[in-house]
Amino acid sequence: MSPKASVTCLRLILILCGALGAAGQTAPQLSPLTQKYVRVITPRVVLTHVRVIDGTGASAVEDQNVTLLGGKIAAIEKGADVAKADDAMVLDLHGYSVMPGIVGMHNHLFYIALPDLDAHQHYESPVLIPQMTFSAPRLYLAGGVTTMRTTGSVETYADLNLKRDIDAGKIPGPHLDVTGPYLEGTTSIFTQMPHLTSSEQVRATVDYWADMGVTSFKAYMNISRAELKAAIDEVHKRGLKITGHLCSVTFKEAAELGIDDLEHGFSTNTEFDSGKKLDVCTASDGHETLARMDPDGSEAKDLIQTLVSHHVAVTSTLPVSEGEAGPGRPPVRQQMLDAMTPQAREDFFLLRQRLAPKVEEALSWKHELAMERAFVAAGGLLLSGPDPTGSGDVLPGFGDQRGIELLVEAGFTPVQAIQIATLNGATYMGKQNEIGSIAPGKNADLIVIKGDPSRQISDIENVEIVFKDGIGYDTQKLLDSVRGRYGQY
Ligand SMILES: [Zn+2]
């Protein structure tokens, strides 16, 4: 079932309706290719009789009219029937909800290929990272992601050029915060990452890519404290932010060095891993520390206090470690399978085998959920992103939705989980005045969902229209366009 559309813009089908902003601001001219995926494009759009989940964590408000004008949210009023007008599209959204577009904070534009993966989950080197420049932006937008951080890039020029093409209206996709190449230390299983050997190299890398237009950075597992410090200082000099998927450096060390964000919740903190040496990654990558950390104990409180007092955000990436939760998870979504190549689908099932988790894994999953709750309760800024890769069973867009469901499993209310995946990301990026919540004056980045995710979070999977800057993209058309592509391009 689709929203009943009263199409009153006479020129709608053949001509782009201009979308001239209230303040004279002009939306980009959409290419014929992008227009293929557009369902609503009038200067004024009225969403009538819709439930509003505003992204601030406030309760949902029933039966509202939301007016979009020139790419901005113009008004939110009590629900009422609206007469047709020549310059507007009126959608009757009884039974639907709107929420802000997702701000995905651990999203990638690549796939991870594991050559010759077998049933024992063995594979051969080198692990490769093919670009998903075609399919990923469409999957993200289809799933309701209107802004995302790439959280580490492999083909950074491709990501930068993609961002320009999306912003120019040439290609459909979300707004991108392009992260520079992974700032990785001397050793790594990833041959496509820079393997940096000195603080000078780190600074030169940051400077080069900041000059090229990168807007964020990410430190990776084998970086040393000295190199991380050099990266943080250089990134901050450029007025940008840096996150880390760390291992050789512990969370507390990184917080004290001034990092802005830490990836994968609390599962990559190696502080109490056995045999932890300064500047060297451990075998358990932090799982041991998390498994033995009592979320109510003094070590956990001390860690959370250190992060909060240093204003370090934490990015929850629950979908990528959901396998640790053991059996009994929901069935695979058919739409996800449809998006993949046959090879990607085969690998997906090999990787998804829900073997009984090791005791340590089950414990670290439980502790992860509790630590995320405790971090937020202590005033920490929790962000969300799925970490879509081929090394898990997580896909762009679908994974962003799953992340919100898993935050609810962690104990957040549905509206809190939605806030974490929307306004919190915007706040981290310093864009909380433009995006991340539904309020007059903000960008018209919002998603139309059948049902009520404020009551039943799985309704978040029923996205039908995704408004980005006031233009409504059709989820089904975007998904149809990438059928059988994810994993190849
Ligand atoms: Zn990642």
Residues whose N, C-alpha, C, O or C-beta is under 5 A from the ligand:
A	BS01	ZN	T151 D387
